[in-house]
Amino acid sequence: MLSFLEERRLSYIVVARMTRFIQREAQRLAHWRPLEENFSVGQFRLQLCGWELARRFVVVRERERRGTKERKLIDVPGYTSRVFVTTRSDAEELIWRDYNRRADMENRIAELKHDLAADRFCLKQFFATEAAFQSILLLFYLLAEFQRAAGLPGYREPATLRTLVFSCGAILGRAGRRIVLHLSESWGGLKTRNPLIESIFQWEFPTSPKLEFAPAT
């Protein structure tokens, strides 16, 4: 995979698989540059078996504090470490911080798997499977837009939305000639849902400047 990215000149930051060779090189590091009281960084180059060239590894070491329960990646007393392999030449702390800004994607993947069952189907035809998966992705984006339009405070996972917003006992009835949906008072009923509906009706969908009509001159 790394060779594939390099052939296309795509830079990457990937968490290194902690083999004994990588652990050994990280343990041999003698020069650590402190970032603050508890964090320090280092780096080394290593050519693993099957690689055609040596690659850059960045190590971030954190001093263990009282109450820390993180799993140790490298068996060095008093420290918890993370190792990244990268093609970028930025300073070690920039590599670490840039990766951390995108690390929340793993939580989104977990939501797709556990809340929307994105990994529990396999249809006979490949394109049918692809269509089902794309439909799940579309649903995920619609749920995200729903939260933005409804003005919900903070991000809610799909399972949380299902429990707090979409799951509500209701009876479809009539009031005169009008069809009326009677919502249960449990889970908040209309009291909590009316503001969400009003916010959605007032939501202005953003339009790309490229699609806006230029004023007539």
Backbone bond lengths (Angstrom), bond angles and torsions (degrees), N, CA, C in turn:
res aa  C-N    CA-C-N  psi(-1)  N-CA   C-N-CA  omega(-1)  CA-C   N-CA-C  phi
1 M - - - 1.444 - - 1.531 111.04 -
2 L 1.327 116.37 -41.95 1.458 119.91 -179.45 1.529 110.56 -63.77
3 S 1.329 117.24 -41.69 1.464 120.71 177.60 1.524 110.67 -62.70
4 F 1.330 116.47 -39.08 1.466 121.36 178.71 1.523 110.40 -59.77
5 L 1.342 116.91 -44.30 1.462 120.63 179.57 1.522 111.56 -67.55
6 E 1.318 116.61 -39.04 1.466 120.63 -178.59 1.520 111.75 -68.83
7 E 1.324 117.04 -36.78 1.470 119.93 178.06 1.519 111.09 -61.31
8 R 1.323 116.47 -30.54 1.463 121.04 179.59 1.520 112.31 -97.42
9 R 1.320 116.33 11.35 1.463 123.35 177.08 1.527 111.67 55.04
10 L 1.339 115.51 41.64 1.463 121.54 176.51 1.520 108.81 -102.75
11 S 1.312 116.77 120.70 1.465 120.17 179.35 1.523 108.99 -72.34
12 Y 1.334 116.38 153.82 1.460 120.24 -177.92 1.520 110.75 -149.86
13 I 1.324 114.45 157.41 1.468 124.06 169.69 1.518 105.60 -132.83
14 V 1.319 117.75 114.49 1.456 122.18 -175.29 1.529 108.68 -126.44
15 V 1.323 116.62 134.07 1.464 120.20 174.89 1.524 108.51 -65.41
16 A 1.324 115.96 127.49 1.464 120.38 -175.37 1.520 110.77 -76.32
17 R 1.322 114.66 140.22 1.453 119.75 173.07 1.520 108.35 -72.38
18 M 1.332 116.56 129.12 1.456 120.11 -170.37 1.528 111.78 -83.17
19 T 1.325 115.06 74.98 1.460 119.96 173.48 1.525 109.21 -78.25
20 R 1.315 116.77 168.64 1.467 119.27 -178.51 1.524 111.73 -66.52
21 F 1.344 117.41 -27.69 1.462 120.18 179.45 1.525 110.81 -69.41
22 I 1.329 116.56 -42.67 1.462 119.80 178.67 1.525 110.26 -69.01
23 Q 1.313 117.67 -41.72 1.462 120.40 177.12 1.520 111.03 -59.41
24 R 1.333 116.36 -42.22 1.466 119.95 -178.62 1.522 111.14 -62.99
25 E 1.350 117.31 -43.30 1.455 120.20 179.64 1.517 111.54 -66.39
26 A 1.342 116.53 -38.88 1.462 119.53 179.19 1.525 111.24 -66.04
27 Q 1.317 116.55 -37.40 1.467 120.16 178.79 1.523 111.77 -68.73
28 R 1.332 117.47 -25.56 1.465 121.02 -179.32 1.523 113.55 -80.64
29 L 1.330 117.04 -9.86 1.459 119.40 -177.68 1.527 110.41 -58.13
30 A 1.325 115.15 127.65 1.464 120.02 179.82 1.523 111.83 -104.08
31 H 1.336 116.86 -25.96 1.462 120.31 -177.08 1.517 109.69 -105.49
32 W 1.319 116.17 115.82 1.452 123.07 176.60 1.523 108.36 -119.76
33 R 1.311 116.62 132.41 1.466 120.97 178.76 1.529 108.54 -102.58
34 P 1.332 117.25 115.63 1.473 119.45 -177.46 1.525 111.04 -71.47
35 L 1.335 115.52 138.97 1.456 121.38 174.87 1.517 110.60 -99.25
36 E 1.307 116.05 -38.27 1.462 123.42 176.33 1.520 106.91 -158.66
37 E 1.315 116.90 -163.18 1.459 119.65 -174.19 1.521 112.95 -61.93
38 N 1.334 117.93 -38.59 1.465 120.94 -172.00 1.520 114.91 -107.06
39 F 1.343 118.45 -10.48 1.455 121.02 -175.34 1.521 111.33 -120.32
40 S 1.340 115.36 143.08 1.457 121.94 173.08 1.520 108.19 -147.26
41 V 1.329 116.64 158.43 1.464 121.30 -175.22 1.520 110.06 -131.12
42 G 1.320 115.22 155.34 1.456 122.45 176.23 1.518 109.02 -153.54
43 Q 1.331 116.74 176.28 1.449 119.91 179.64 1.519 110.26 -154.51
44 F 1.319 115.67 160.10 1.464 121.52 174.69 1.523 108.13 -155.94
45 R 1.315 116.34 163.03 1.457 122.60 175.95 1.523 108.25 -112.82
46 L 1.337 115.99 139.20 1.455 120.12 -175.92 1.522 109.51 -149.52
47 Q 1.335 115.92 136.57 1.458 121.67 174.12 1.518 107.79 -107.18
48 L 1.324 115.83 108.33 1.451 121.13 -178.50 1.528 110.98 -80.85
49 C 1.304 116.10 165.05 1.458 121.96 -179.89 1.533 109.73 -61.14
50 G 1.324 116.99 127.66 1.453 121.76 -178.71 1.508 113.67 93.86
51 W 1.326 117.25 -9.56 1.461 120.73 177.02 1.517 109.79 -88.51
52 E 1.341 116.16 145.74 1.461 121.07 178.42 1.515 112.14 -89.25
53 L 1.315 118.10 -8.97 1.462 121.26 -179.10 1.521 109.35 -153.78
54 A 1.325 114.49 162.95 1.465 120.35 176.00 1.524 108.90 -81.76
55 R 1.317 116.21 144.91 1.462 121.34 -179.75 1.521 110.19 -122.97
56 R 1.319 114.08 160.45 1.463 120.66 -177.20 1.525 110.57 -85.24
57 F 1.341 115.37 132.50 1.465 122.62 175.93 1.525 108.44 -117.59
58 V 1.309 116.11 134.06 1.466 122.63 178.12 1.525 107.91 -112.56
59 V 1.330 116.71 130.94 1.461 122.24 -178.86 1.524 108.97 -115.59
60 V 1.326 116.47 130.10 1.463 122.32 174.96 1.522 107.25 -113.79
61 R 1.309 115.91 122.47 1.462 121.21 -176.27 1.521 109.89 -113.77
62 E 1.331 116.17 130.14 1.456 121.89 179.48 1.516 109.60 -117.59
63 R 1.320 116.00 130.56 1.454 120.50 176.93 1.522 109.34 -71.27
64 E 1.325 116.52 129.06 1.461 120.29 -179.06 1.517 110.34 -66.85
65 R 1.339 113.58 133.61 1.461 119.61 177.88 1.521 109.60 -111.20
66 R 1.292 116.72 163.97 1.448 121.27 -177.58 1.531 109.55 -61.55
67 G 1.315 115.76 128.67 1.451 120.55 -179.41 1.508 114.23 92.67
68 T 1.360 118.91 -4.79 1.455 121.24 179.16 1.514 110.21 -69.68
69 K 1.356 116.74 129.95 1.456 121.24 -177.55 1.527 111.74 -120.25
70 E 1.350 117.81 17.87 1.452 120.20 -178.34 1.523 110.44 -70.42
71 R 1.327 114.22 149.23 1.464 119.36 178.40 1.529 109.48 -75.24
72 K 1.302 116.51 134.13 1.457 120.63 179.49 1.522 109.95 -75.81
73 L 1.339 115.87 130.01 1.456 120.04 176.07 1.519 110.85 -90.27
74 I 1.311 115.93 -28.17 1.461 121.02 178.31 1.520 107.47 -129.15
75 D 1.284 117.19 133.75 1.459 121.77 -175.83 1.522 110.35 -80.68
76 V 1.332 115.72 74.98 1.463 122.34 175.31 1.514 106.67 -120.82
77 P 1.323 118.30 117.15 1.470 120.59 -175.25 1.518 111.57 -56.32
78 G 1.333 115.48 131.74 1.450 120.84 174.82 1.511 115.07 88.05
79 Y 1.346 119.03 -0.95 1.457 121.03 -176.15 1.530 111.48 -135.19
80 T 1.336 114.70 150.54 1.461 123.16 169.34 1.523 106.68 -119.64
81 S 1.328 117.38 130.03 1.463 120.79 -172.78 1.519 111.69 -126.58
82 R 1.349 114.67 154.19 1.452 122.83 172.60 1.521 108.17 -130.11
83 V 1.333 116.30 144.31 1.461 121.66 -177.05 1.519 109.10 -125.82
84 F 1.338 116.33 134.02 1.456 122.53 178.19 1.523 109.15 -124.25
85 V 1.335 116.67 145.12 1.459 121.56 171.03 1.521 106.51 -108.52
86 T 1.323 117.57 136.15 1.461 120.65 -172.06 1.520 111.34 -152.08
87 T 1.324 115.49 156.49 1.463 122.10 172.49 1.518 111.01 -98.03
88 R 1.315 116.89 -8.81 1.459 119.79 -176.13 1.514 110.76 -77.70
89 S 1.338 114.87 151.20 1.466 120.87 -177.42 1.524 112.35 -103.98
90 D 1.340 117.57 8.79 1.463 120.75 -179.06 1.529 110.51 -65.37
91 A 1.312 115.03 165.37 1.462 120.64 176.13 1.523 110.14 -60.10
92 E 1.325 115.73 152.95 1.462 120.61 -174.51 1.523 112.78 -56.29
93 E 1.335 116.91 -41.53 1.462 118.91 -177.30 1.530 111.55 -67.90
94 L 1.342 117.69 -29.85 1.460 120.41 177.40 1.525 110.92 -70.50
95 I 1.336 116.73 -36.83 1.462 120.74 175.83 1.525 109.35 -60.73
96 W 1.306 116.22 -46.68 1.468 122.29 -177.77 1.522 111.20 -64.04
97 R 1.336 116.87 -47.45 1.465 120.57 -177.18 1.530 111.39 -68.67
98 D 1.334 116.73 -36.80 1.459 119.37 178.97 1.528 110.62 -65.20
99 Y 1.331 116.75 -40.64 1.463 119.50 177.89 1.525 110.63 -65.11
100 N 1.323 117.14 -41.46 1.463 120.50 -177.93 1.523 112.16 -61.94
101 R 1.342 117.07 -30.73 1.465 119.37 179.71 1.522 111.65 -67.81
102 R 1.347 116.85 -23.69 1.450 119.84 -178.70 1.525 112.60 -106.87
103 A 1.313 117.68 0.78 1.463 120.74 -174.04 1.515 112.78 -67.97
104 D 1.348 118.63 -20.36 1.457 120.83 -178.05 1.529 111.81 -68.87
105 M 1.336 117.35 -10.48 1.461 119.47 177.82 1.524 111.29 -60.39
106 E 1.334 116.78 -30.00 1.458 119.37 179.39 1.528 111.07 -63.07
107 N 1.327 116.67 -34.23 1.464 119.74 176.79 1.518 111.26 -67.51
108 R 1.347 116.53 -37.69 1.468 119.15 178.05 1.524 110.48 -65.90
109 I 1.324 117.52 -39.22 1.465 120.80 177.45 1.522 110.21 -62.54
110 A 1.336 116.68 -41.08 1.472 120.55 178.27 1.527 110.88 -63.07
111 E 1.336 117.85 -37.06 1.455 120.76 177.82 1.525 110.74 -65.12
112 L 1.327 117.11 -41.47 1.464 120.13 177.88 1.522 110.77 -60.76
113 K 1.314 116.57 -38.85 1.464 120.94 -177.06 1.527 111.66 -75.10
114 H 1.324 117.01 -48.54 1.454 120.39 -170.14 1.537 113.57 -89.98
115 D 1.352 116.97 -32.95 1.462 119.74 -176.70 1.526 112.80 -94.64
116 L 1.352 117.18 -31.33 1.463 120.53 -176.08 1.526 112.81 -117.16
117 A 1.331 116.86 8.62 1.478 122.05 174.14 1.519 112.52 55.84
118 A 1.338 116.78 43.94 1.466 120.11 -178.61 1.522 112.87 -74.32
119 D 1.318 118.90 -7.71 1.463 120.76 -178.65 1.523 112.00 -120.26
120 R 1.324 118.00 18.89 1.460 120.04 -173.64 1.527 112.38 -120.83
121 F 1.297 117.72 30.82 1.456 119.58 177.86 1.528 108.68 -146.27
122 C 1.297 115.61 149.37 1.455 122.43 173.93 1.522 106.79 -156.24
123 L 1.330 116.08 105.34 1.452 121.38 -176.92 1.527 110.43 -85.84
124 K 1.311 115.77 167.35 1.466 120.42 -174.77 1.524 111.39 -64.74
125 Q 1.326 116.65 -42.50 1.458 121.38 -179.40 1.527 110.23 -94.77
126 F 1.343 115.79 140.60 1.460 120.34 -178.79 1.522 111.19 -60.54
127 F 1.350 117.03 -45.55 1.455 119.86 -175.42 1.528 111.38 -69.32
128 A 1.337 116.96 -27.43 1.467 119.34 174.42 1.524 110.32 -67.44
129 T 1.330 116.63 -41.07 1.464 120.76 176.31 1.519 110.74 -62.94
130 E 1.329 116.07 -42.84 1.460 120.06 178.66 1.525 110.78 -62.50
131 A 1.337 117.42 -41.90 1.461 120.91 -179.97 1.526 110.95 -63.47
132 A 1.342 116.75 -41.23 1.462 120.06 178.33 1.527 111.02 -63.71
133 F 1.332 115.87 -41.61 1.462 119.44 -179.97 1.529 110.90 -66.40
134 Q 1.343 117.00 -42.27 1.463 119.84 178.25 1.528 110.93 -63.53
135 S 1.325 117.35 -33.65 1.466 120.64 177.44 1.524 110.96 -64.94
136 I 1.346 116.24 -38.48 1.466 120.20 178.02 1.524 110.19 -65.95
137 L 1.330 116.88 -40.79 1.464 120.05 177.05 1.521 111.14 -63.21
138 L 1.332 116.70 -41.42 1.468 120.17 177.59 1.528 110.20 -61.02
139 L 1.333 116.98 -43.17 1.460 120.28 177.60 1.521 111.19 -60.51
140 F 1.324 116.91 -40.70 1.464 121.09 180.00 1.532 110.46 -61.19
141 Y 1.345 116.55 -44.58 1.471 120.02 179.67 1.526 111.07 -68.15
142 L 1.333 117.56 -36.68 1.460 120.00 177.35 1.533 111.31 -63.57
143 L 1.332 116.30 -39.00 1.464 119.71 177.32 1.528 111.07 -64.48
144 A 1.336 116.23 -38.25 1.463 119.93 177.78 1.529 110.55 -65.33
145 E 1.350 116.72 -42.97 1.460 120.13 178.24 1.522 111.14 -66.87
146 F 1.332 117.15 -35.13 1.461 120.59 176.70 1.521 110.99 -59.13
147 Q 1.323 116.31 -44.24 1.463 119.76 -179.73 1.523 111.10 -64.08
148 R 1.332 115.61 -40.03 1.464 119.29 -179.97 1.529 110.54 -67.04
149 A 1.338 116.66 -43.88 1.461 120.06 -178.16 1.516 111.80 -70.15
150 A 1.342 117.13 -35.77 1.462 120.74 -178.41 1.520 112.25 -78.57
151 G 1.326 116.88 -12.49 1.466 119.77 178.96 1.506 113.91 71.90
152 L 1.343 116.63 31.53 1.464 119.13 178.20 1.520 110.36 -66.34
153 P 1.323 118.18 139.19 1.472 120.58 179.63 1.523 111.22 -74.83
154 G 1.310 117.30 114.74 1.457 120.67 178.68 1.514 112.13 78.63
155 Y 1.308 116.12 166.63 1.461 122.18 -178.65 1.526 110.41 -81.90
156 R 1.335 116.86 136.31 1.456 122.01 177.39 1.532 109.29 -118.49
157 E 1.317 116.88 136.62 1.454 121.06 178.04 1.530 109.73 -70.40
158 P 1.354 117.17 155.86 1.466 119.56 179.92 1.526 113.26 -53.54
159 A 1.330 118.16 -41.43 1.466 120.31 179.43 1.521 111.19 -63.94
160 T 1.327 117.50 -35.58 1.465 121.08 178.02 1.519 110.63 -68.83
161 L 1.338 117.03 -41.51 1.463 120.28 176.94 1.525 110.80 -61.05
162 R 1.322 115.96 -40.24 1.457 119.70 -179.55 1.527 110.79 -60.86
163 T 1.335 116.22 -41.30 1.470 120.74 -177.03 1.525 112.54 -76.18
164 L 1.341 116.65 -43.88 1.455 120.53 -172.27 1.526 113.95 -86.46
165 V 1.344 117.15 -27.89 1.466 119.90 -172.60 1.523 112.87 -116.45
166 F 1.319 117.04 -53.15 1.465 119.80 -169.38 1.527 113.43 -84.48
167 S 1.325 117.71 -28.98 1.465 119.91 -179.55 1.521 109.55 -83.55
168 C 1.317 116.72 112.77 1.464 120.63 -179.82 1.521 108.55 -158.65
169 G 1.317 117.10 129.44 1.449 120.35 176.92 1.516 110.80 -64.99
170 A 1.342 116.74 137.33 1.462 119.93 -176.98 1.525 109.50 -152.01
171 I 1.327 114.99 157.08 1.457 122.46 176.04 1.520 108.25 -130.13
172 L 1.307 116.31 129.50 1.458 121.37 177.69 1.524 108.36 -87.70
173 G 1.337 115.91 118.04 1.459 119.86 -177.44 1.509 111.89 -138.47
174 R 1.323 116.37 -161.18 1.452 122.58 -178.53 1.521 110.48 -132.73
175 A 1.309 115.30 148.21 1.458 123.27 171.16 1.520 105.70 -129.83
176 G 1.339 116.25 97.11 1.454 119.60 -171.05 1.520 109.40 70.69
177 R 1.325 115.88 -122.98 1.459 120.40 178.03 1.529 112.30 -97.91
178 R 1.297 116.47 3.06 1.462 120.30 -176.90 1.518 110.23 -96.52
179 I 1.322 115.15 140.48 1.466 120.68 173.17 1.528 108.03 -84.34
180 V 1.312 115.63 127.54 1.467 121.01 -174.72 1.522 108.87 -125.10
181 L 1.321 115.46 139.88 1.462 121.47 174.85 1.525 107.91 -102.75
182 H 1.321 116.58 112.77 1.463 121.49 179.65 1.528 108.68 -90.99
183 L 1.332 115.56 115.70 1.462 120.89 -178.84 1.518 110.71 -93.78
184 S 1.319 115.49 144.19 1.455 120.89 178.04 1.518 110.51 -67.94
185 E 1.337 115.65 149.14 1.460 119.53 176.03 1.521 111.35 -74.09
186 S 1.323 117.66 -17.31 1.463 120.59 174.81 1.529 108.95 -65.79
187 W 1.305 116.41 154.38 1.468 123.71 -176.88 1.528 111.58 60.83
188 G 1.313 117.42 19.63 1.460 119.11 175.87 1.500 114.92 96.77
189 G 1.360 118.18 -24.89 1.453 120.31 179.35 1.517 112.97 54.42
190 L 1.342 115.96 -147.71 1.469 120.87 -178.77 1.519 112.15 -67.31
191 K 1.317 115.88 -24.12 1.466 119.21 -177.39 1.516 111.58 -57.65
192 T 1.335 117.11 -38.77 1.464 120.22 -179.76 1.523 111.97 -94.98
193 R 1.344 117.90 -22.18 1.463 119.55 -174.51 1.521 113.50 -90.50
194 N 1.331 118.32 -29.24 1.466 119.80 178.83 1.520 112.92 -58.32
195 P 1.351 119.74 -44.96 1.468 118.81 177.43 1.532 112.67 -60.40
196 L 1.345 116.87 -34.64 1.464 119.53 178.33 1.526 110.41 -65.97
197 I 1.330 116.25 -44.09 1.464 120.31 -179.77 1.522 110.74 -64.20
198 E 1.341 116.89 -42.18 1.472 120.31 179.15 1.523 111.25 -63.73
199 S 1.330 116.98 -38.83 1.466 119.97 178.46 1.525 111.09 -64.87
200 I 1.335 116.77 -38.45 1.463 120.53 179.36 1.532 110.22 -65.34
201 F 1.349 117.76 -41.92 1.464 120.59 -179.91 1.529 111.70 -65.30
202 Q 1.341 116.97 -28.10 1.458 120.62 -179.19 1.527 113.03 -91.74
203 W 1.333 116.16 -3.62 1.463 120.48 -177.29 1.518 110.43 -68.56
204 E 1.316 116.70 130.35 1.461 122.13 176.59 1.519 108.06 -98.41
205 F 1.324 115.22 114.88 1.454 119.47 -178.17 1.527 109.22 -72.31
206 P 1.329 117.22 124.67 1.466 119.39 -178.75 1.523 111.29 -67.61
207 T 1.306 115.44 141.16 1.459 121.98 179.28 1.514 109.33 -118.87
208 S 1.307 116.21 137.09 1.457 120.33 177.97 1.523 109.82 -61.26
209 P 1.345 118.42 138.08 1.483 120.46 177.82 1.528 112.09 -55.26
210 K 1.333 118.00 -26.42 1.465 120.56 -179.76 1.521 111.69 -67.98
211 L 1.348 116.94 -23.20 1.464 120.32 -177.14 1.518 113.07 -96.59
212 E 1.328 116.54 -5.97 1.463 119.51 179.96 1.513 109.92 -80.54
213 F 1.349 115.18 142.11 1.457 119.87 179.69 1.525 109.73 -75.51
214 A 1.318 114.82 135.78 1.462 119.12 176.58 1.526 109.72 -72.40
215 P 1.338 118.88 139.41 1.486 120.25 179.73 1.503 110.98 -61.09
216 A 1.313 115.34 142.56 1.463 120.26 179.40 1.512 110.31 -67.65
217 T 1.304 116.02 139.21 1.482 120.34 179.96 1.525 109.37 -107.06
